[in-house]
Structures are given as structure tokens and as C-alpha cells.
Amino acid sequence: MQLQQNVRFGINKDYKYYLVDKYTACGIINMIIHRLIFLGADMRILIISDSHGKTENIEFLKGKVGKIDLVLHCGDGISDLDYIGDIFKCKAVGVSGNCDLFSREPSMVNLNIEGNMIHIEHGQRLAYRSDVDLISFAKDSGYDVVLFGHTHVQKFLNRDGVWVVNPGSISRPRDGYPSYCILEAKGKGKLDFKFLRL
């Protein structure tokens, strides 16, 4: 597997968004990992997953959640990303999922938000692990938060200062009503998650 590193560059300062470096792994598995740093004051972040191209609930959500600084999408519906960013008038970051065929978006993203290391992937390799395995994965990898989707079912674990979160599906839930998550990041270790349904 060959790794190539691209040049460092910054993106629109209004979004407090900087791409530190980008690696492209070429081989049997196409995987791109971004490491991003978000700078600035407290952030209010909308976390969604599995929209599958159905944007009606996302439009409805706009009137419900108020001002958002960043949207994180955990895959399957990654083609909705630009539309989501336009609706919420903020940066939208996401990963490709198993249904996002031919997507050029990364399969994993690592973010540093207010000093908290946040890992996002769709979840094919995480979704069916035990709670203990999920927490161990996060701790062993140095993540404060692991976000994933794929199951269309909400999940949240908080153990030993580590969060593992699945916001469920915003369009095709398997556990009742469409769901999402709001994260308020106020500094290192100061994370307030709200798990909500439409």
C-alpha cells in the first residue's frame, strides 16, 4: 500500500477550519484520513448519520436546532454534505459509508475540536463490537470521542472520560424515530452531548 502526503493548507477562516495534512492510501482498500484542527470559541456541533439522500428531515431539523457551528456526518448519504452545509450555513465534514459508492470523501476523519480528539468513521468495522471493545479502541487510539453510524440505532457510551456515539439515522431509523445528536464543545474534556429525536 502506497502513502502519499499532500501539501498543508488552510481553509476559510470564518469556519475556524484548517486541514493540517491529508494522506491518501492507494491499494485494495481506498482509505483517506484527514486530521483537522478547529480553533476558536465554544462550538455547537450537529452530528447526523445515514441520511441516504433523504433531505426532508434535515430541512425540518434546521428549524429545530438553531445556530450550528459545524455539522458532522457519519456516512451513508455523504452526497448530502454540500446541501447540509448550505442549509446550516456552516462547514459540514463527513465520511463515506458502505452505501456511498464511488464517493471521494474519506472513510475516516480525525478532528481536534477544542483540544478533544474526535474520530469519525461510518462504522462497518465498529458497529458490532462490544461496548468494552469500543471503549478500548477509543482509549488505545488516543481518541476522546468516537463517532460512527451504520446501524441506524442510537448508541452512547461514556466511560473513563471517553465517549462512543452513534447518532442513529436521520432518515431511516431502526429504533423508532429519526435521531441526531448535538455536541457542545467548551474546551478539553468539556463535552456536552444531547441525544435527540425528531
QUIBEL-V187582 format. One record per residue. N is the residue number from 1. PHI is phi as a letter, one per 30 degrees, with the letter a starting at -180 (NA if undefined). PSI is psi in whole degrees, 0 to 359 (* if undefined). Layout:
# QUIBEL-V187582
<<N | PHI | PSI> <N | PHI | PSI>>
This chain:
# QUIBEL-V187582
<<1 | NA | 129> <2 | c | 137> <3 | c | 137> <4 | b | 139> <5 | c | 133> <6 | c | 166> <7 | d | 152> <8 | d | 144> <9 | a | 160> <10 | c | 156> <11 | b | 150> <12 | f | 109> <13 | d | 335> <14 | e | 333> <15 | c | 0> <16 | h | 43> <17 | b | 121> <18 | b | 129> <19 | d | 117> <20 | d | 306> <21 | a | 163> <22 | b | 128> <23 | c | 136> <24 | c | 119> <25 | c | 120> <26 | c | 132> <27 | l | 208> <28 | d | 316> <29 | c | 124> <30 | d | 109> <31 | b | 130> <32 | b | 132> <33 | c | 125> <34 | c | 140> <35 | c | 118> <36 | c | 150> <37 | b | 127> <38 | c | 126> <39 | c | 158> <40 | j | 197> <41 | d | 183> <42 | e | 146> <43 | b | 142> <44 | c | 117> <45 | b | 130> <46 | c | 128> <47 | c | 122> <48 | b | 168> <49 | a | 162> <50 | h | 54> <51 | d | 335> <52 | h | 37> <53 | i | 0> <54 | c | 106> <55 | c | 357> <56 | e | 315> <57 | d | 328> <58 | d | 319> <59 | d | 317> <60 | d | 321> <61 | d | 325> <62 | e | 317> <63 | d | 345> <64 | c | 326> <65 | c | 346> <66 | i | 205> <67 | d | 132> <68 | b | 138> <69 | c | 336> <70 | a | 143> <71 | c | 132> <72 | c | 128> <73 | c | 124> <74 | d | 22> <75 | j | 169> <76 | i | 83> <77 | k | 21> <78 | d | 339> <79 | d | 346> <80 | d | 354> <81 | e | 312> <82 | d | 317> <83 | d | 317> <84 | d | 316> <85 | d | 320> <86 | d | 317> <87 | d | 314> <88 | c | 356> <89 | h | 49> <90 | a | 175> <91 | d | 139> <92 | b | 127> <93 | b | 137> <94 | a | 175> <95 | b | 156> <96 | d | 146> <97 | c | 183> <98 | d | 339> <99 | c | 358> <100 | c | 64> <101 | d | 139> <102 | i | 16> <103 | d | 144> <104 | c | 1> <105 | d | 155> <106 | d | 157> <107 | d | 344> <108 | b | 146> <109 | b | 136> <110 | c | 129> <111 | b | 147> <112 | c | 106> <113 | c | 116> <114 | h | 36> <115 | i | 2> <116 | c | 126> <117 | d | 120> <118 | b | 127> <119 | c | 132> <120 | b | 132> <121 | a | 167> <122 | d | 318> <123 | k | 5> <124 | e | 325> <125 | c | 352> <126 | c | 331> <127 | e | 327> <128 | c | 16> <129 | d | 157> <130 | d | 162> <131 | e | 318> <132 | d | 317> <133 | d | 320> <134 | d | 315> <135 | d | 317> <136 | d | 317> <137 | e | 313> <138 | d | 311> <139 | d | 314> <140 | d | 331> <141 | d | 352> <142 | i | 22> <143 | c | 141> <144 | d | 330> <145 | b | 135> <146 | c | 124> <147 | c | 136> <148 | a | 168> <149 | b | 234> <150 | i | 318> <151 | d | 342> <152 | i | 24> <153 | b | 130> <154 | d | 143> <155 | b | 137> <156 | b | 127> <157 | b | 142> <158 | b | 102> <159 | b | 136> <160 | h | 38> <161 | i | 10> <162 | c | 135> <163 | c | 138> <164 | b | 122> <165 | b | 132> <166 | b | 117> <167 | d | 355> <168 | i | 194> <169 | c | 134> <170 | d | 345> <171 | b | 332> <172 | b | 68> <173 | d | 149> <174 | c | 8> <175 | b | 36> <176 | j | 247> <177 | c | 155> <178 | e | 143> <179 | b | 164> <180 | a | 179> <181 | b | 144> <182 | c | 129> <183 | c | 127> <184 | c | 114> <185 | c | 120> <186 | b | 15> <187 | k | 176> <188 | e | 121> <189 | i | 0> <190 | c | 80> <191 | c | 129> <192 | b | 110> <193 | c | 137> <194 | b | 123> <195 | c | 118> <196 | b | 162> <197 | b | 155> <198 | d | *>>
